[in-house]
Amino acid sequence: MKICVIGTGYVGLVTGTCFAESGNEVICIDNDREKLEVLQSGRLPFYEPGLHELVMRNVEEGRLSFDCNISEGVRRSSVVFIAVGTPSAKEGSADLTGVMDVVREIGRAVNGYKVIAIKSTVPVGTADIVQKKIKSMTRYYCDVVSNPEFLKEGAAVDDFMKPDRVIIGTKSKKAERILKEMYSPFLRTGKPFLVMDQRSAEMTKYASNAMLASRISFVNEIANLCDRLGADIESVRIGIGSDSRIGPQFIFPGVGYGGSCFPKDVRALICKGKKVKYMPHLLSAVERVNEAQKGILVEKVLKHFKGNIRGKRFAVWGLSFKPRTDDMRDAPSRKIIESLLRLGAKVTAYDPEAIRVAEKIFGNKISYSSTPYEALKGVDALLVVTEWNEFRRPDYVKIKMAMRRHVIFDGRNIFNPQEMARHGFIYYSIGRH
């Protein structure tokens, strides 16, 4: 099958590459010529484990190509995926400018029946708007389908190849049949192919992310209470996670969630609720808790240093919003570093993948190191912000030799408090004693 994917971000590039890997002919379109040059030169514009090898193989075998010409991509394809960004507008709603620009280009280029599948995360009702727009621009009938993505950065290839479910929002049996055939190689283990109306599919995406964000904010609130009441969040987490109605996923306390999905999707759902005269009180609280949680580590730093950190030097381990990605969008590290700088501190940062991204954000306001131990030279404290695996079993002797003061603020609870005490560290974590 010939497929066009418009947008080469995380979602678009993973989608296009995985469909090419299953034997389809895929053209990925992007209007960012710099990004296209990177892809055409055999590199990727972002880090995602396992993706580079798949891209190179499918390019070499002629199943995957890149271009900037939407019209050409649409004309030669039977299925067109829209996978462009929907960032937050000022008031928190999803900005559909990119989506609608693409829709107009598609409408002008349509030369026959197409399935137009919206992968971008869009507000409920967007597919209906797109369907009307396409219908007004061409004499050819096209089916506009909602096909939300559920890819985790750092595991996106596996998530696409081995999905928990595939959701299609359509009332068209023809579009359903075409997409079911396309996704069949990834559903051989019996995972569900769920068909519903477009609005329900769009809502499912937002509801999934909002639910996961709510679990994170909930456990962070409980952790903060544990800090004040002398309970241990690790014991509490295991206790509640053992309940089959709750389960252990997404109840790890820390310095808050970030990334390209949870923050903007929660904000967009709140904004959509307000527009239909419904105030989502729970989601508003989820967002407030998360923003406050990003400051919790700096609060602990200030308390330890008696309110004054001017001139103090801190090492930050971890910049990306989660491990196995270089994405720093809404990452807790950004708020933490900005707060430290504002209070007069100096920062040296290390991350296995996100240094280049951080340099674009902070420039020369902070220092960067090529190893975690190098970042510790002469620092007054270490802040662990992202739970990369390489941080979990460090050489404590090397850490102590490098640091000026042996103080660690663990924002992801990756170390054992008793072990840290045995090694002679002053140790702070989230909700533990």
ZIRAWO-V29626 format. One record per backbone hydrogen bond with DSSP energy under -0.5 kcal/mol. NH is the residue of the N-H (numbers start at 1). CO is the residue of the C=O. Records with the same first field share a line. If there is no record, write none. Layout:
# ZIRAWO-V29626
NH=CO ; CO
This chain:
# ZIRAWO-V29626
3=1 ; 25
4=79
5=27
6=4 ; 81
7=5 ; 29
12=83
13=9
14=10
15=11
16=12
17=13
18=14
19=15
20=16
21=17
22=18
23=20
24=19
25=1
26=24 ; 63
27=3
28=65
29=5
30=67
33=31
36=32
37=33
38=34
39=35
40=36
41=37
42=39
43=38
48=46
49=324
51=48
52=48
54=50
55=51
56=52
57=53
58=54
59=55
60=56
61=57
62=59
63=58
64=58
65=26
67=28
70=68
73=69
74=70
75=71
76=72
77=74
78=2
79=2
80=115
81=4
82=117
83=6 ; 81
89=93
92=89
95=87
96=94
100=96
101=97
102=98
103=99
104=100
105=101
106=102
107=103
108=104
109=105 ; 106
110=106
115=78
116=114 ; 143
117=80 ; 115
118=116 ; 145
119=82 ; 117
120=82
122=120
126=123
129=125
130=126
131=127
132=128
133=129
134=130
135=131
136=132
137=133 ; 134
138=134
143=114
144=142
145=116 ; 143
146=169
147=118 ; 145
149=119
153=151
155=152
159=155
160=156
161=157
162=158
163=160
166=192
168=194
169=146
170=168 ; 196
173=171
176=172
177=173
178=174
179=175
180=176
181=177
182=178
183=179
184=180
186=183
187=184
190=187
192=164
194=166 ; 192
196=168
201=197
202=198
203=199
204=200
205=201
206=202
207=203
208=204
209=205
210=206
211=207
212=208
213=209
214=210
215=211
216=212
217=213
218=214
219=215
220=216
221=217
222=218
223=219
224=220
225=221
226=222
227=223
228=224
229=225
230=226
231=226
233=231 ; 431
236=232
237=233
238=234
239=235
240=236
241=237
242=238
243=240
244=242
246=243
247=243
251=248
253=251
259=329
265=261
266=262
267=263
268=264
269=265
270=266
271=267
272=268
273=269
274=270
275=271
276=272 ; 273
277=274
278=273
280=278
281=279
284=280
285=281
286=282
287=283
288=284
289=285
290=286
291=287
292=288
293=289
294=290
295=292
296=293
299=295
300=296
301=297
302=298
303=299
304=300
305=301
306=303
307=302
308=305
311=344
312=309
314=346
315=381
316=348
317=315 ; 383
318=316 ; 350
321=327
325=322
326=47
331=328
334=331
335=331
336=332
337=333
338=334
339=335
340=336
341=337
342=338
343=339
344=341
345=340
346=312
348=314
349=367
350=316
358=354
359=355
360=356
361=357
362=358
363=358 ; 359
365=362
366=363
367=347
369=349
375=371
376=373
377=374
378=402
379=376
380=313
381=313
382=407
383=315
384=382 ; 409
385=317 ; 383
386=317
388=386
391=388
392=389
394=391
396=394
399=395
400=396
401=397
402=398
403=399
404=379
405=379
407=405
408=426
409=382
410=408 ; 428
411=384 ; 409
413=410
417=415
420=416
421=417
422=418
423=419
424=421
425=420
426=406
427=425
428=408
431=429
